Amino acid sequence: MNFNTEEIKVTARLAGNQVHTVKFDGIEAVDFKDGEMKALRINFSNPSGVFSHTIFPLKDGDDKDTEGLYGKNPSNLTVMMNLLRHLGNAVSPKLVEFCNNTTLLANLTWDQFRTHVVEAAKEGIGKETKIKLFSRTRTNNQTGEQYEEAVFPSYFVKYSKEGRLYFDTTFIGPNVAFTSKELDKIKRATTAVPTPVGETPNFGSSLIENKSEDFDNLDI
């Protein structure tokens, strides 16, 4: 028997609640569930580790705004397109150009859209930028154990009271930094006392729910 096997190299993941200087490694088309779920994955790395953000395929109705507790929320389509523009503004003007090409975007399938995004982002591969990551607590579905995972902010695009779309926080680019409100939430999250068993936790201070309007001057 030949006992030679390929070595699996474990790559560290970049930590949340930090700003990292990284290299953009491009966007790749990835398939899950034997090709039934076709997604996009945005990749970054530096000598300390890697970070990836996955964009899952849109569903029927994802192009519609929704009504929330605090008013109208941008559609998943709006959020996705402005994430790509935000990335493009930092590393790839061609990606921004594609995202603003209304004629081309009007008649694309999801597979065609993925192909265009991957191609448009190629010019940015290898460029240096910064990313602002937050820490979110996840639960392992198999073991029930909790762990921390670095993520982009979930609610970064919002409507003002006047109905104007704006970035609530920026997280890709050479000058990104935590706002005072974000730093306060990070401090409270890291010093919080665990909730005793049987008591209802207060999710009002969720780290990912950024309501600061410090970036209200950044029109979309």
Secondary structure, 3 states (H helix, E strand, C coil): CCCCCCCCCCCCECCCCEEEEEEEEEEEEEEECCCCEEEEEEEEEECCEEEEEEECCCCCCCCCCEEECCEEECCHHHHHHHHHHHHHHHHCHHHHHHHCCHHHHCCCCHHHHHHHHHHHHHHHCCCEEEEEEEEEEEECCCCCCEEEEEECCCCCEEECCCCCEEECCCCECCCCCCCHHHHHHHHHHHHCCCCCCCCCCCHHHCCCCCCCCCCCCCEC
